[in-house]
Amino acid sequence: MPVTTFNEGDKFVARVIKHLSTNPANQWVNSYEFVANTSGDVGDFVSLGEALVAFEAGIHTELVTFDRYTASTWEDDHVPYDPESFFSVSLSAVGVRSDVPNEVEPLGMALRVNRQVVSGRFGNLFYRGALFENEVSSPAGLPILSSPGTIQDNLTDVLASSGFGDYILPGPAIHLTMCMINANGTQVRNVTGLLATGVSMIKQDHQWFNRTTPA
């Protein structure tokens, strides 16, 4: 199944790879799953990438540099190699949030965002480099958002201004919808909203984030 053309029901993964401007060698990635509502082509992934990167830039601090965006079929890598199963775009965007004189929280302190669905368990997205020190407090020894409503307001505003909210139901009828896909691909649950729910302490070498080049 290629990304150059696709049909209704096809499943895909989009990834945004980034790093701190102060340490380009330490990259991490956030991944998102999508299902096709209609047939389409690679231009739909270009539009998705523009909206997704604009959304992520709007919730990340100015120290975060966006390296590249990729889109690929949901299935495992093809053997033999199929160049039409994915594509990659180099980026030059940076995070837009600034809060001088507050320092950016360490990368292990991640903003936790709920992927809300109609039924079943919610899923989480974890964003490193998205919090300043004044946005986190630890009243009982565990980090929480100091002002969750303010973080959510920004999240909601950026979803609208970036256009990424169009890919979340009940957005307009476009070709791709953000979803959650189970391990074998037999269940697809559409995402209906994103909700900032807290702070998670994540190891910097966690598999959700760091990716190394195969030897």
Secondary structure as the mmCIF struct_conf table of DSSP 4:
data_model
#
loop_
_struct_conf.conf_type_id
_struct_conf.id
_struct_conf.beg_label_comp_id
_struct_conf.beg_label_asym_id
_struct_conf.beg_label_seq_id
_struct_conf.end_label_comp_id
_struct_conf.end_label_asym_id
_struct_conf.end_label_seq_id
BEND BEND1 VAL A 3 THR A 4
STRN STRN1 THR A 5 PHE A 6
TURN_TY1_P TURN_TY1_P1 GLU A 8 GLY A 9
STRN STRN2 LYS A 11 LEU A 20
TURN_TY1_P TURN_TY1_P2 SER A 21 THR A 22
STRN STRN3 ASN A 23 ALA A 36
BEND BEND2 ASN A 37 THR A 38
STRN STRN4 GLY A 40 ASP A 41
HELX_RH_AL_P HELX_RH_AL_P1 VAL A 42 ILE A 59
BEND BEND3 HIS A 60 HIS A 60
STRN STRN5 THR A 61 THR A 61
TURN_TY1_P TURN_TY1_P3 GLU A 62 LEU A 63
STRN STRN6 VAL A 64 THR A 73
BEND BEND4 TRP A 74 GLU A 75
HELX_LH_PP_P HELX_LH_PP_P1 ASP A 76 HIS A 78
BEND BEND5 VAL A 79 PRO A 80
HELX_RH_3T_P HELX_RH_3T_P1 PRO A 83 SER A 85
STRN STRN7 PHE A 86 SER A 90
STRN STRN8 VAL A 94 VAL A 94
STRN STRN9 ARG A 97 ARG A 97
TURN_TY1_P TURN_TY1_P4 VAL A 100 PRO A 101
BEND BEND6 ASN A 102 ASN A 102
HELX_LH_PP_P HELX_LH_PP_P2 GLU A 103 GLU A 103
STRN STRN10 VAL A 104 VAL A 104
HELX_LH_PP_P HELX_LH_PP_P3 GLU A 105 PRO A 106
TURN_TY1_P TURN_TY1_P5 LEU A 107 GLY A 108
STRN STRN11 MET A 109 VAL A 117
BEND BEND7 VAL A 118 GLY A 120
STRN STRN12 GLY A 123 TYR A 127
TURN_TY1_P TURN_TY1_P6 ARG A 128 GLY A 129
STRN STRN13 PHE A 132 PHE A 132
HELX_RH_3T_P HELX_RH_3T_P2 GLU A 133 GLU A 135
STRN STRN14 VAL A 136 SER A 137
TURN_TY1_P TURN_TY1_P7 PRO A 139 ALA A 140
BEND BEND8 GLY A 141 LEU A 142
STRN STRN15 ILE A 144 LEU A 145
BEND BEND9 SER A 146 SER A 146
HELX_RH_AL_P HELX_RH_AL_P2 PRO A 148 SER A 162
BEND BEND10 GLY A 163 GLY A 163
HELX_RH_3T_P HELX_RH_3T_P3 PHE A 164 TYR A 167
BEND BEND11 ILE A 168 ILE A 168
TURN_TY1_P TURN_TY1_P8 LEU A 169 PRO A 170
BEND BEND12 GLY A 171 GLY A 171
BEND BEND13 HIS A 175 HIS A 175
STRN STRN16 LEU A 176 ILE A 181
TURN_TY1_P TURN_TY1_P9 ALA A 183 ASN A 184
BEND BEND14 GLY A 185 GLY A 185
STRN STRN17 VAL A 188 MET A 201
TURN_TY1_P TURN_TY1_P10 GLN A 204 ASP A 205
TURN_TY1_P TURN_TY1_P11 GLN A 207 PHE A 209
STRN STRN18 ASN A 210 ASN A 210
#
